[in-house]
Amino acid sequence: MKSIKAGMLGLAALVWVACSGRSDGPTSPSYSVAGLGQAGASAVGGARTGFGFNGRVSGFPTGAVFLTGGGSFNAASASNVVPSETDVKSGGGFRCEATVAQGPLNGCAAGEGVRWDTAQLLASTRFRCTGADAAKEIATGAGTVVLLADFYRAGDGNDESFTAQMIVSATDIAPDIPGDQTLWVQGVGCGSAVVNFSR
């Protein structure tokens, strides 16, 4: 049942992304994400992977965020040099359930948030589920996607309110933490999500 629900979420997200016309191409100056290279990009083929998810993240001192959505990507196109053209189309809805007072989403108050879309498909990143966590590294692949995403609040129109990295994974990304951590947002934390990947 969970797989069917996640698949329907992914399909809805794909339709939404196709209609929105937004895919990738941030306009910020070029930089390398977390000092990482192209880890993961050369290890995967050029096949397109679809994904859908819905879940909640928390773990840092303040804030909790609910996210839903999905899309599709070609893992071979992923790059940690920002901005770069990458083959990704994804987006969905987001809401800050508790005020975030640190990290890239700093200032997102409880109840704020409308949607997110992808700025770029990243090859890999380092992440923490809590402020006390040791940093872990993860790469984009067949069952994991690392994104640089833009988040929008009502009233900001088409101008992104925040830009942050996120991870969606079909498997637990932090086995040292109780439960299955399958969703992460930079500066907010990790959480268990209903996730579906397909090729």
Order of alpha helices (4+ residues) and beta strands (2+ residues): alpha-beta-beta-beta-beta-beta-beta-beta-beta-beta-beta-beta-beta-beta
